[in-house]
Amino acid sequence: MSAAATLLLVWGLSVLLMTGGWLWQRRRSNAGIVDVLWAGGLAGSALLCALTGSGAAAPRLLLGACGSLWGTRLAWHLWHRVRGEPEDGRYQALRGRWHQDQRKWFGMFQFQAALIALFSVPFVIVAANPATHPAWLSAGVALWCLSVAGESRADAQLARFRADPANRGRTCRAGLWRYSRHPNYFFEWLHWFSYAAFAVGAVHGWAALAGPLVMFLFLRFVSGIPFTEAQALRTRGEDYRDYQRRTSMLFPWPPRRELP
């Protein structure tokens, strides 16, 4: 199957997936399901690309394993939040503007379907890679293990903090959250470099860097940090402003001290 045909198939399946998610949102007034389906859709895309690709066995095997495990873990983590908590504040803010205009909600879900296809471009490149470079494959696996472990740890630290009623209205500064305001986003971005390493030797293998590049742009300027921080300022006010002054936005760094 050609790269274009694979991406069209991924997009078509994602449209169906997100249409189901839109219907679920319409019944429950909880748009957080879109994040679950985005992660799960990418997990399925990694498997599909690995199975239908024409490249060497080793990069395809690592793509299928790493991509599906990363996406499944993230989807499962997000599902626990969606199932057990009210709608995420980011989507509540959108609901305040859009109300129940389901045309806009449908468009948002289908935009996420298109993003699944966009972020599948590195998967298609890896799946067509005819070369096997053990050093680069090993580097990709090591980077994947580091980033997924870091993201999992950041998620667990935040979940423990939020589970304590005494922390309501306060900002998590525990563990990795002391060094970055968004350590989960940092490690999610870092994980995309794994597929760039798996793509070394492929035709146009450099294009696999589109994964971390596009992810950084979305996290930093579009749907990640701007929405999350706006919601944090609405709910935590001055406590979060102090956190912003002291703590690096994305890249982990020792916190700044207040000047005397």
Accessible surface in RSA format (square Angstrom, percent):
REM  Atomic radii and reference values for relative SASA: ProtOr
REM  Chains: A
REM  Algorithm: Lee & Richards
REM  Probe-radius: 1.40
REM  Slices: 20
REM RES _ NUM      All-atoms   Total-Side   Main-Chain    Non-polar    All polar
REM                ABS   REL    ABS   REL    ABS   REL    ABS   REL    ABS   REL
RES MET A   1   126.94  65.7  54.73  36.2  72.21 171.9  69.44  59.0  57.50  76.2
RES SER A   2    71.08  60.1  52.57  70.2  18.51  42.6  53.96 114.9  17.12  24.0
RES ALA A   3    52.98  48.7  42.84  66.1  10.14  23.1  44.95  63.3   8.04  21.3
RES ALA A   4    67.31  61.9  58.70  90.6   8.61  19.6  64.16  90.4   3.15   8.3
RES ALA A   5    40.61  37.3  33.77  52.1   6.83  15.5  36.67  51.6   3.93  10.4
RES THR A   6     7.19   5.1   7.19   7.3   0.00   0.0   2.61   3.5   4.59   6.9
RES LEU A   7    43.76  24.4  42.67  30.5   1.09   2.7  42.99  30.2   0.78   2.1
RES LEU A   8   116.22  64.7 110.27  78.9   5.95  15.0 110.92  77.9   5.30  14.3
RES LEU A   9    68.55  38.2  62.02  44.4   6.53  16.4  67.94  47.7   0.61   1.6
RES VAL A  10     4.29   2.8   2.88   2.6   1.41   3.4   3.94   3.4   0.34   0.9
RES TRP A  11   116.36  46.7 116.36  56.3   0.00   0.0 111.30  59.3   5.06   8.2
RES GLY A  12    30.43  37.5   0.00   N/A  30.43  37.5  28.35  77.8   2.07   4.6
RES LEU A  13    91.94  51.2  86.93  62.2   5.01  12.6  87.17  61.2   4.77  12.8
RES SER A  14     5.60   4.7   4.08   5.5   1.52   3.5   1.41   3.0   4.19   5.9
RES VAL A  15    44.05  29.0  44.05  39.9   0.00   0.0  44.05  38.3   0.00   0.0
RES LEU A  16   126.81  70.6 117.06  83.7   9.75  24.5 117.58  82.6   9.24  24.9
RES LEU A  17    67.89  37.8  58.47  41.8   9.41  23.7  65.91  46.3   1.98   5.3
RES MET A  18     0.00   0.0   0.00   0.0   0.00   0.0   0.00   0.0   0.00   0.0
RES THR A  19    39.45  28.1  39.45  40.0   0.00   0.0  35.05  47.1   4.40   6.7
RES GLY A  20    37.25  45.9   0.00   N/A  37.25  45.9  30.55  83.8   6.70  15.0
RES GLY A  21     3.26   4.0   0.00   N/A   3.26   4.0   2.13   5.8   1.13   2.5
RES TRP A  22    33.29  13.4  33.29  16.1   0.00   0.0  33.29  17.8   0.00   0.0
RES LEU A  23    75.48  42.0  75.04  53.7   0.44   1.1  75.04  52.7   0.44   1.2
RES TRP A  24    45.50  18.3  45.50  22.0   0.00   0.0  34.17  18.2  11.33  18.4
RES GLN A  25     0.26   0.1   0.26   0.2   0.00   0.0   0.00   0.0   0.26   0.2
RES ARG A  26   130.53  54.8 114.35  58.3  16.18  38.5  22.70  31.0 107.84  65.4
RES ARG A  27   165.42  69.5 127.28  64.9  38.15  90.8  73.25 100.1  92.17  55.9
RES ARG A  28   122.56  51.5  97.20  49.5  25.37  60.4  36.66  50.1  85.90  52.1
RES SER A  29    51.51  43.5  43.19  57.6   8.32  19.2  23.87  50.8  27.63  38.7
RES ASN A  30    15.75  10.9  15.75  15.2   0.00   0.0   4.75  11.4  10.99  10.6
RES ALA A  31     0.00   0.0   0.00   0.0   0.00   0.0   0.00   0.0   0.00   0.0
RES GLY A  32     2.56   3.2   0.00   N/A   2.56   3.2   2.46   6.7   0.11   0.2
RES ILE A  33    11.86   6.7  11.86   8.8   0.00   0.0  11.86   8.5   0.00   0.0
RES VAL A  34     0.73   0.5   0.63   0.6   0.10   0.2   0.63   0.5   0.10   0.3
RES ASP A  35    34.75  24.3  33.65  33.5   1.10   2.6  10.04  23.6  24.71  24.6
RES VAL A  36    16.31  10.7  15.76  14.3   0.55   1.3  15.76  13.7   0.55   1.5
RES LEU A  37    31.19  17.4  30.69  22.0   0.50   1.3  31.19  21.9   0.00   0.0
RES TRP A  38    26.97  10.8  26.97  13.1   0.00   0.0  26.29  14.0   0.69   1.1
RES ALA A  39     0.00   0.0   0.00   0.0   0.00   0.0   0.00   0.0   0.00   0.0
RES GLY A  40    30.14  37.2   0.00   N/A  30.14  37.2  21.09  57.9   9.05  20.3
RES GLY A  41    12.19  15.0   0.00   N/A  12.19  15.0   8.25  22.7   3.94   8.8
RES LEU A  42     0.08   0.0   0.01   0.0   0.06   0.2   0.01   0.0   0.06   0.2
RES ALA A  43     7.25   6.7   7.12  11.0   0.13   0.3   7.25  10.2   0.00   0.0
RES GLY A  44    37.82  46.6   0.00   N/A  37.82  46.6  32.90  90.3   4.92  11.0
RES SER A  45     5.17   4.4   0.79   1.1   4.38  10.1   3.63   7.7   1.54   2.2
RES ALA A  46     0.00   0.0   0.00   0.0   0.00   0.0   0.00   0.0   0.00   0.0
RES LEU A  47    84.90  47.3  84.90  60.7   0.00   0.0  84.90  59.6   0.00   0.0
RES LEU A  48    39.00  21.7  36.74  26.3   2.27   5.7  38.57  27.1   0.43   1.2
RES CYS A  49     0.86   0.7   0.07   0.1   0.79   1.9   0.74   1.9   0.12   0.1
RES ALA A  50    10.51   9.7   7.66  11.8   2.85   6.5   7.77  10.9   2.75   7.3
RES LEU A  51   136.23  75.9 114.34  81.8  21.89  55.0 114.75  80.6  21.48  57.8
RES THR A  52    42.84  30.5  27.08  27.5  15.76  37.6  32.77  44.0  10.07  15.2
RES GLY A  53    16.94  20.9   0.00   N/A  16.94  20.9   9.11  25.0   7.83  17.5
RES SER A  54   101.48  85.8  64.98  86.7  36.50  84.1  48.82 104.0  52.66  73.8
RES GLY A  55     9.66  11.9   0.00   N/A   9.66  11.9   1.79   4.9   7.87  17.6
RES ALA A  56    24.51  22.5  12.20  18.8  12.30  28.0  23.71  33.4   0.79   2.1
RES ALA A  57    80.12  73.7  68.22 105.3  11.91  27.1  70.97  99.9   9.15  24.3
RES ALA A  58    34.13  31.4  26.86  41.5   7.27  16.5  32.05  45.1   2.08   5.5
RES PRO A  59     0.00   0.0   0.00   0.0   0.00   0.0   0.00   0.0   0.00   0.0
RES ARG A  60    61.46  25.8  61.14  31.2   0.32   0.8   6.65   9.1  54.81  33.2
RES LEU A  61   131.33  73.1 123.36  88.3   7.97  20.0 130.36  91.6   0.96   2.6
RES LEU A  62    40.55  22.6  40.55  29.0   0.00   0.0  40.55  28.5   0.00   0.0
RES LEU A  63     0.00   0.0   0.00   0.0   0.00   0.0   0.00   0.0   0.00   0.0
RES GLY A  64     5.31   6.6   0.00   N/A   5.31   6.6   5.29  14.5   0.02   0.1
RES ALA A  65    43.53  40.0  33.60  51.9   9.93  22.6  41.49  58.4   2.04   5.4
RES CYS A  66     7.80   5.9   7.61   8.5   0.19   0.5   0.19   0.5   7.61   8.2
RES GLY A  67     0.08   0.1   0.00   N/A   0.08   0.1   0.00   0.0   0.08   0.2
RES SER A  68    16.32  13.8  15.93  21.3   0.39   0.9   7.16  15.3   9.16  12.8
RES LEU A  69   106.59  59.4 103.03  73.7   3.56   8.9 103.39  72.6   3.20   8.6
RES TRP A  70     0.23   0.1   0.18   0.1   0.05   0.1   0.23   0.1   0.00   0.0
RES GLY A  71     0.00   0.0   0.00   N/A   0.00   0.0   0.00   0.0   0.00   0.0
RES THR A  72    78.85  56.1  76.59  77.6   2.26   5.4  62.22  83.6  16.63  25.1
RES ARG A  73    58.18  24.4  49.92  25.4   8.26  19.7  48.19  65.9  10.00   6.1
RES LEU A  74    12.25   6.8  12.25   8.8   0.00   0.0  12.25   8.6   0.00   0.0
RES ALA A  75    13.91  12.8  13.48  20.8   0.43   1.0  13.80  19.4   0.11   0.3
RES TRP A  76   151.87  60.9 149.60  72.4   2.27   5.3 131.68  70.2  20.20  32.8
RES HIS A  77    36.06  19.7  31.59  22.0   4.47  11.4  15.90  16.4  20.17  23.5
RES LEU A  78    32.89  18.3  32.82  23.5   0.07   0.2  32.82  23.1   0.07   0.2
RES TRP A  79    66.55  26.7  66.55  32.2   0.00   0.0  56.03  29.9  10.52  17.1
RES HIS A  80    78.72  43.0  69.42  48.2   9.30  23.8  51.50  53.1  27.22  31.7
RES ARG A  81    70.86  29.8  67.82  34.6   3.04   7.2  26.72  36.5  44.14  26.7
RES VAL A  82    18.92  12.5  10.93   9.9   8.00  19.3  14.75  12.8   4.17  11.3
RES ARG A  83   139.52  58.6 108.32  55.2  31.20  74.3  45.23  61.8  94.29  57.1
RES GLY A  84    63.41  78.2   0.00   N/A  63.41  78.2  31.54  86.6  31.88  71.4
RES GLU A  85    66.67  38.3  55.85  42.3  10.82  25.8  27.31  52.8  39.36  32.1
RES PRO A  86   113.35  82.6  92.36  84.2  20.99  76.3 104.57  86.3   8.78  54.6
RES GLU A  87    18.27  10.5   9.52   7.2   8.75  20.8   6.96  13.5  11.31   9.2
RES ASP A  88    40.45  28.3  29.09  29.0  11.36  26.9  18.56  43.7  21.88  21.8
RES GLY A  89    13.60  16.8   0.00   N/A  13.60  16.8   3.52   9.7  10.08  22.6
RES ARG A  90    43.93  18.4  43.45  22.1   0.48   1.1   7.37  10.1  36.55  22.2
RES TYR A  91    20.01   9.3  20.01  11.4   0.00   0.0  10.95   8.2   9.06  11.2
RES GLN A  92    86.96  48.6  77.69  56.8   9.27  22.1  25.00  53.2  61.96  47.0
RES ALA A  93    27.27  25.1  12.29  19.0  14.98  34.1  23.69  33.4   3.58   9.5
RES LEU A  94    16.53   9.2  16.53  11.8   0.00   0.0  16.53  11.6   0.00   0.0
RES ARG A  95    31.85  13.4  29.67  15.1   2.18   5.2  29.87  40.8   1.98   1.2
RES GLY A  96    48.88  60.3   0.00   N/A  48.88  60.3  35.09  96.3  13.80  30.9
RES ARG A  97   149.04  62.6 125.45  63.9  23.59  56.2  69.46  94.9  79.59  48.2
RES TRP A  98    54.20  21.8  49.62  24.0   4.59  10.8  34.83  18.6  19.38  31.4
RES HIS A  99   123.10  67.3 119.50  83.1   3.60   9.2  81.40  83.9  41.70  48.5
RES GLN A 100   101.70  56.9  86.20  63.0  15.50  36.9  63.33 134.8  38.37  29.1
RES ASP A 101    35.98  25.2  25.55  25.4  10.43  24.7  21.22  49.9  14.76  14.7
RES GLN A 102    24.94  13.9  20.60  15.1   4.35  10.3  19.61  41.7   5.34   4.0
RES ARG A 103   195.41  82.0 180.94  92.2  14.47  34.5  88.46 120.9 106.96  64.8
RES LYS A 104   101.44  49.5  91.59  56.2   9.85  23.5  57.16  51.4  44.29  47.2
RES TRP A 105     0.00   0.0   0.00   0.0   0.00   0.0   0.00   0.0   0.00   0.0
RES PHE A 106    75.64  37.8  75.64  46.9   0.00   0.0  75.64  45.9   0.00   0.0
RES GLY A 107    37.02  45.6   0.00   N/A  37.02  45.6  31.42  86.2   5.59  12.5
RES MET A 108    26.94  14.0  19.35  12.8   7.59  18.1  22.84  19.4   4.10   5.4
RES PHE A 109     0.00   0.0   0.00   0.0   0.00   0.0   0.00   0.0   0.00   0.0
RES GLN A 110    33.15  18.5  29.07  21.2   4.08   9.7  27.92  59.4   5.23   4.0
RES PHE A 111    99.67  49.9  93.46  57.9   6.21  16.2  98.66  59.8   1.01   2.9
RES GLN A 112    30.50  17.1  30.50  22.3   0.00   0.0   0.63   1.3  29.87  22.7
RES ALA A 113     0.00   0.0   0.00   0.0   0.00   0.0   0.00   0.0   0.00   0.0
RES ALA A 114    43.27  39.8  38.61  59.6   4.66  10.6  39.54  55.7   3.74   9.9
RES LEU A 115    13.38   7.4  13.38   9.6   0.00   0.0  13.38   9.4   0.00   0.0
RES ILE A 116     0.34   0.2   0.34   0.3   0.00   0.0   0.34   0.2   0.00   0.0
RES ALA A 117    15.30  14.1  13.64  21.0   1.66   3.8  13.97  19.7   1.32   3.5
RES LEU A 118    77.37  43.1  69.36  49.6   8.01  20.1  73.65  51.7   3.72  10.0
RES PHE A 119     4.36   2.2   3.40   2.1   0.96   2.5   4.36   2.6   0.00   0.0
RES SER A 120     0.00   0.0   0.00   0.0   0.00   0.0   0.00   0.0   0.00   0.0
RES VAL A 121    41.05  27.0  41.04  37.2   0.01   0.0  41.05  35.7   0.00   0.0
RES PRO A 122     0.86   0.6   0.86   0.8   0.00   0.0   0.86   0.7   0.00   0.0
RES PHE A 123     0.09   0.0   0.09   0.1   0.00   0.0   0.09   0.1   0.00   0.0
RES VAL A 124    12.92   8.5  11.26  10.2   1.66   4.0  12.14  10.6   0.78   2.1
RES ILE A 125    21.90  12.5  18.66  13.9   3.25   7.8  21.90  15.8   0.00   0.0
RES VAL A 126     0.00   0.0   0.00   0.0   0.00   0.0   0.00   0.0   0.00   0.0
RES ALA A 127     3.42   3.1   3.42   5.3   0.00   0.0   3.42   4.8   0.00   0.0
RES ALA A 128    51.73  47.6  39.94  61.6  11.79  26.8  39.94  56.2  11.79  31.2
RES ASN A 129     0.99   0.7   0.99   1.0   0.00   0.0   0.00   0.0   0.99   1.0
RES PRO A 130    91.28  66.5  66.58  60.7  24.70  89.8  69.08  57.0  22.19 137.9
RES ALA A 131    25.82  23.7  17.58  27.1   8.24  18.7  24.82  34.9   1.00   2.7
RES THR A 132    70.26  50.0  46.97  47.6  23.30  55.5  37.33  50.1  32.94  49.8
RES HIS A 133    74.13  40.5  72.25  50.2   1.88   4.8  46.69  48.1  27.44  31.9
RES PRO A 134    97.22  70.9  93.19  85.0   4.02  14.6  97.10  80.2   0.12   0.7
RES ALA A 135    79.89  73.5  63.57  98.1  16.32  37.1  72.95 102.7   6.94  18.4
RES TRP A 136   129.92  52.1 129.01  62.4   0.91   2.1 106.37  56.7  23.54  38.2
RES LEU A 137    15.61   8.7  15.53  11.1   0.08   0.2  15.61  11.0   0.00   0.0
RES SER A 138    70.46  59.5  60.90  81.3   9.56  22.0  37.17  79.2  33.29  46.6
RES ALA A 139    49.44  45.5  37.22  57.4  12.21  27.8  45.48  64.0   3.96  10.5
RES GLY A 140     0.11   0.1   0.00   N/A   0.11   0.1   0.11   0.3   0.00   0.0
RES VAL A 141    49.17  32.4  49.17  44.5   0.00   0.0  49.17  42.7   0.00   0.0
RES ALA A 142    62.61  57.6  50.65  78.2  11.96  27.2  57.50  81.0   5.11  13.5
RES LEU A 143    44.60  24.8  41.16  29.4   3.44   8.7  44.06  30.9   0.55   1.5
RES TRP A 144    31.70  12.7  31.70  15.3   0.00   0.0  31.70  16.9   0.00   0.0
RES CYS A 145    63.99  48.4  58.40  65.1   5.60  13.2  27.40  69.4  36.60  39.5
RES LEU A 146   106.74  59.4  99.81  71.4   6.93  17.4 105.46  74.1   1.28   3.4
RES SER A 147     0.15   0.1   0.00   0.0   0.15   0.3   0.15   0.3   0.00   0.0
RES VAL A 148    18.24  12.0  18.14  16.4   0.10   0.2  18.24  15.8   0.00   0.0
RES ALA A 149    61.75  56.8  49.29  76.1  12.46  28.3  57.20  80.6   4.55  12.0
RES GLY A 150     8.56  10.6   0.00   N/A   8.56  10.6   8.12  22.3   0.43   1.0
RES GLU A 151     2.40   1.4   2.40   1.8   0.00   0.0   0.00   0.0   2.40   2.0
RES SER A 152    35.39  29.9  31.30  41.8   4.09   9.4  28.22  60.1   7.17  10.0
RES ARG A 153   146.88  61.7 140.71  71.7   6.17  14.7  39.11  53.5 107.77  65.3
RES ALA A 154     0.00   0.0   0.00   0.0   0.00   0.0   0.00   0.0   0.00   0.0
RES ASP A 155     9.55   6.7   8.03   8.0   1.52   3.6   2.93   6.9   6.62   6.6
RES ALA A 156    42.51  39.1  34.98  54.0   7.54  17.2  42.02  59.2   0.50   1.3
RES GLN A 157    12.56   7.0   9.29   6.8   3.27   7.8   4.89  10.4   7.68   5.8
RES LEU A 158    34.83  19.4  34.83  24.9   0.00   0.0  34.83  24.5   0.00   0.0
RES ALA A 159    50.48  46.4  39.79  61.4  10.68  24.3  46.03  64.8   4.45  11.8
RES ARG A 160   154.56  64.9 141.30  72.0  13.26  31.6  75.99 103.8  78.57  47.6
RES PHE A 161    32.08  16.0  25.59  15.8   6.49  16.9  31.65  19.2   0.42   1.2
RES ARG A 162   109.32  45.9  80.34  41.0  28.98  69.0  36.91  50.4  72.41  43.9
RES ALA A 163    81.43  74.9  48.23  74.4  33.20  75.5  60.48  85.2  20.95  55.5
RES ASP A 164    65.77  46.1  59.82  59.5   5.95  14.1  18.64  43.9  47.13  47.0
RES PRO A 165   105.47  76.9  91.29  83.2  14.18  51.6  96.15  79.4   9.32  57.9
RES ALA A 166    76.68  70.5  47.81  73.8  28.88  65.7  60.76  85.6  15.92  42.2
RES ASN A 167    19.70  13.6  15.76  15.2   3.93   9.5   1.34   3.2  18.36  17.7
RES ARG A 168   204.55  85.9 176.02  89.7  28.53  67.9  77.55 106.0 127.00  77.0
RES GLY A 169    45.64  56.3   0.00   N/A  45.64  56.3  24.58  67.4  21.06  47.2
RES ARG A 170   134.22  56.4 127.62  65.1   6.60  15.7  38.65  52.8  95.57  57.9
RES THR A 171     6.74   4.8   2.09   2.1   4.65  11.1   2.09   2.8   4.65   7.0
RES CYS A 172     4.71   3.6   2.57   2.9   2.14   5.0   2.57   6.5   2.14   2.3
RES ARG A 173    84.08  35.3  73.56  37.5  10.52  25.0  52.58  71.9  31.50  19.1
RES ALA A 174    49.98  46.0  39.58  61.1  10.41  23.7  48.37  68.1   1.62   4.3
RES GLY A 175    38.69  47.7   0.00   N/A  38.69  47.7  26.28  72.1  12.41  27.8
RES LEU A 176    42.60  23.7  41.07  29.4   1.53   3.9  41.20  28.9   1.40   3.8
RES TRP A 177    16.93   6.8  16.93   8.2   0.00   0.0  16.93   9.0   0.00   0.0
RES ARG A 178   123.85  52.0 121.61  62.0   2.24   5.3  26.34  36.0  97.52  59.1
RES TYR A 179    85.19  39.8  85.19  48.5   0.00   0.0  48.63  36.5  36.56  45.1
RES SER A 180     0.09   0.1   0.09   0.1   0.00   0.0   0.09   0.2   0.00   0.0
RES ARG A 181    17.77   7.5  14.60   7.4   3.18   7.6   0.00   0.0  17.77  10.8
RES HIS A 182     5.82   3.2   5.82   4.0   0.00   0.0   1.94   2.0   3.88   4.5
RES PRO A 183     0.59   0.4   0.59   0.5   0.00   0.0   0.59   0.5   0.00   0.0
RES ASN A 184    27.12  18.7  27.12  26.2   0.00   0.0   2.02   4.9  25.10  24.3
RES TYR A 185    32.89  15.4  32.89  18.7   0.00   0.0  20.96  15.7  11.94  14.7
RES PHE A 186    26.20  13.1  26.20  16.2   0.00   0.0  26.20  15.9   0.00   0.0
RES PHE A 187    19.90  10.0  19.87  12.3   0.04   0.1  19.87  12.0   0.04   0.1
RES GLU A 188    17.39  10.0  17.39  13.2   0.00   0.0   0.00   0.0  17.39  14.2
RES TRP A 189    37.05  14.9  37.05  17.9   0.00   0.0  34.96  18.6   2.10   3.4
RES LEU A 190    28.71  16.0  28.71  20.5   0.00   0.0  28.71  20.2   0.00   0.0
RES HIS A 191     0.17   0.1   0.17   0.1   0.00   0.0   0.17   0.2   0.00   0.0
RES TRP A 192     0.27   0.1   0.11   0.1   0.15   0.4   0.11   0.1   0.15   0.2
RES PHE A 193    62.31  31.2  59.82  37.1   2.49   6.5  59.82  36.3   2.49   7.1
RES SER A 194     0.00   0.0   0.00   0.0   0.00   0.0   0.00   0.0   0.00   0.0
RES TYR A 195     0.00   0.0   0.00   0.0   0.00   0.0   0.00   0.0   0.00   0.0
RES ALA A 196    15.68  14.4  10.00  15.4   5.68  12.9  10.37  14.6   5.31  14.1
RES ALA A 197    10.02   9.2   6.80  10.5   3.22   7.3   8.68  12.2   1.34   3.6
RES PHE A 198     0.60   0.3   0.00   0.0   0.60   1.6   0.00   0.0   0.60   1.7
RES ALA A 199     0.16   0.2   0.06   0.1   0.11   0.2   0.16   0.2   0.00   0.0
RES VAL A 200    48.28  31.8  40.24  36.4   8.04  19.4  45.62  39.6   2.66   7.2
RES GLY A 201    42.08  51.9   0.00   N/A  42.08  51.9  18.53  50.8  23.55  52.7
RES ALA A 202    14.74  13.6   1.59   2.5  13.15  29.9   1.84   2.6  12.90  34.2
RES VAL A 203   114.16  75.1  97.68  88.4  16.48  39.7 104.27  90.6   9.89  26.8
RES HIS A 204   120.20  65.7 111.29  77.4   8.91  22.8  80.20  82.7  40.00  46.5
RES GLY A 205    11.73  14.5   0.00   N/A  11.73  14.5   6.31  17.3   5.42  12.1
RES TRP A 206   183.63  73.7 169.39  82.0  14.23  33.4 163.42  87.1  20.21  32.8
RES ALA A 207    22.44  20.6  20.00  30.9   2.44   5.6  22.44  31.6   0.00   0.0
RES ALA A 208     0.00   0.0   0.00   0.0   0.00   0.0   0.00   0.0   0.00   0.0
RES LEU A 209    88.38  49.2  87.27  62.4   1.10   2.8  87.59  61.5   0.79   2.1
RES ALA A 210    35.58  32.7  30.84  47.6   4.74  10.8  33.22  46.8   2.35   6.2
RES GLY A 211     1.65   2.0   0.00   N/A   1.65   2.0   1.65   4.5   0.00   0.0
RES PRO A 212     3.08   2.2   2.88   2.6   0.20   0.7   3.08   2.5   0.00   0.0
RES LEU A 213   108.87  60.6 103.24  73.9   5.62  14.1 108.24  76.0   0.63   1.7
RES VAL A 214    27.65  18.2  27.65  25.0   0.00   0.0  27.65  24.0   0.00   0.0
RES MET A 215     6.51   3.4   6.51   4.3   0.00   0.0   2.81   2.4   3.70   4.9
RES PHE A 216    53.62  26.8  53.59  33.2   0.03   0.1  53.62  32.5   0.00   0.0
RES LEU A 217    79.33  44.2  79.33  56.8   0.00   0.0  79.33  55.7   0.00   0.0
RES PHE A 218    34.72  17.4  34.72  21.5   0.00   0.0  34.72  21.1   0.00   0.0
RES LEU A 219    13.23   7.4  13.16   9.4   0.07   0.2  13.23   9.3   0.00   0.0
RES ARG A 220    74.23  31.2  74.21  37.8   0.02   0.1   4.14   5.7  70.09  42.5
RES PHE A 221   122.70  61.4  98.01  60.7  24.68  64.2  99.77  60.5  22.92  65.6
RES VAL A 222    69.61  45.8  62.73  56.8   6.88  16.6  65.88  57.2   3.72  10.1
RES SER A 223    48.50  41.0  43.74  58.4   4.77  11.0  27.52  58.6  20.98  29.4
RES GLY A 224     3.80   4.7   0.00   N/A   3.80   4.7   3.80  10.4   0.00   0.0
RES ILE A 225     3.47   2.0   3.47   2.6   0.00   0.0   3.47   2.5   0.00   0.0
RES PRO A 226    50.65  36.9  35.67  32.5  14.98  54.4  45.32  37.4   5.33  33.1
RES PHE A 227    74.04  37.0  70.48  43.7   3.56   9.3  73.42  44.5   0.62   1.8
RES THR A 228    38.93  27.7  37.32  37.8   1.61   3.8  36.67  49.3   2.25   3.4
RES GLU A 229    14.26   8.2  14.26  10.8   0.00   0.0   7.61  14.7   6.65   5.4
RES ALA A 230    41.20  37.9  34.25  52.9   6.94  15.8  38.90  54.8   2.29   6.1
RES GLN A 231    38.20  21.4  38.20  27.9   0.00   0.0  16.92  36.0  21.29  16.1
RES ALA A 232     1.71   1.6   1.43   2.2   0.28   0.6   1.52   2.1   0.20   0.5
RES LEU A 233    54.31  30.2  47.21  33.8   7.09  17.8  47.45  33.3   6.86  18.5
RES ARG A 234   137.41  57.7  98.28  50.1  39.12  93.2  72.62  99.3  64.79  39.3
RES THR A 235    79.43  56.5  50.34  51.0  29.09  69.3  52.70  70.8  26.72  40.4
RES ARG A 236    73.75  31.0  61.51  31.4  12.23  29.1   9.68  13.2  64.07  38.8
RES GLY A 237    20.55  25.3   0.00   N/A  20.55  25.3  19.13  52.5   1.42   3.2
RES GLU A 238   103.31  59.3  97.08  73.4   6.23  14.8  66.54 128.7  36.76  30.0
RES ASP A 239    50.20  35.2  39.83  39.6  10.37  24.5  23.02  54.2  27.18  27.1
RES TYR A 240     6.59   3.1   6.59   3.8   0.00   0.0   4.42   3.3   2.17   2.7
RES ARG A 241   105.69  44.4 105.11  53.6   0.58   1.4  30.03  41.0  75.66  45.9
RES ASP A 242    32.13  22.5  32.13  32.0   0.00   0.0  12.60  29.7  19.53  19.5
RES TYR A 243     3.09   1.4   3.06   1.7   0.03   0.1   3.09   2.3   0.00   0.0
RES GLN A 244    46.24  25.9  39.86  29.1   6.38  15.2  12.82  27.3  33.42  25.3
RES ARG A 245   123.75  52.0 107.76  54.9  15.99  38.1  70.00  95.7  53.76  32.6
RES ARG A 246    77.91  32.7  77.33  39.4   0.57   1.4  16.96  23.2  60.94  36.9
RES THR A 247     3.73   2.7   3.64   3.7   0.09   0.2   0.00   0.0   3.73   5.6
RES SER A 248    23.77  20.1  17.61  23.5   6.16  14.2  10.74  22.9  13.04  18.3
RES MET A 249    55.17  28.6  49.81  33.0   5.35  12.7  46.69  39.7   8.47  11.2
RES LEU A 250     6.18   3.4   4.52   3.2   1.66   4.2   4.52   3.2   1.66   4.5
RES PHE A 251    96.30  48.2  95.84  59.4   0.46   1.2  95.84  58.1   0.46   1.3
RES PRO A 252    49.65  36.2  33.77  30.8  15.88  57.7  34.15  28.2  15.50  96.3
RES TRP A 253   174.73  70.1 172.01  83.3   2.72   6.4 147.62  78.7  27.11  44.0
RES PRO A 254    84.06  61.3  78.78  71.8   5.28  19.2  78.78  65.0   5.28  32.8
RES PRO A 255    34.68  25.3  20.40  18.6  14.28  51.9  20.70  17.1  13.98  86.9
RES ARG A 256   127.68  53.6 119.23  60.8   8.45  20.1  69.73  95.3  57.95  35.1
RES ARG A 257   221.93  93.2 201.12 102.5  20.81  49.5  71.84  98.2 150.09  91.0
RES GLU A 258    91.37  52.5  69.81  52.8  21.56  51.3  35.52  68.7  55.84  45.6
RES LEU A 259   163.18  90.9 140.69 100.6  22.49  56.5 140.88  98.9  22.30  60.0
RES PRO A 260   174.87 127.4 101.94  92.9  72.93 265.1 143.62 118.6  31.26 194.3
END  Absolute sums over single chains surface
CHAIN  1 A    12823.2      10774.6       2048.6       8913.2       3910.0
END  Absolute sums over all chains
TOTAL         12823.2      10774.6       2048.6       8913.2       3910.0
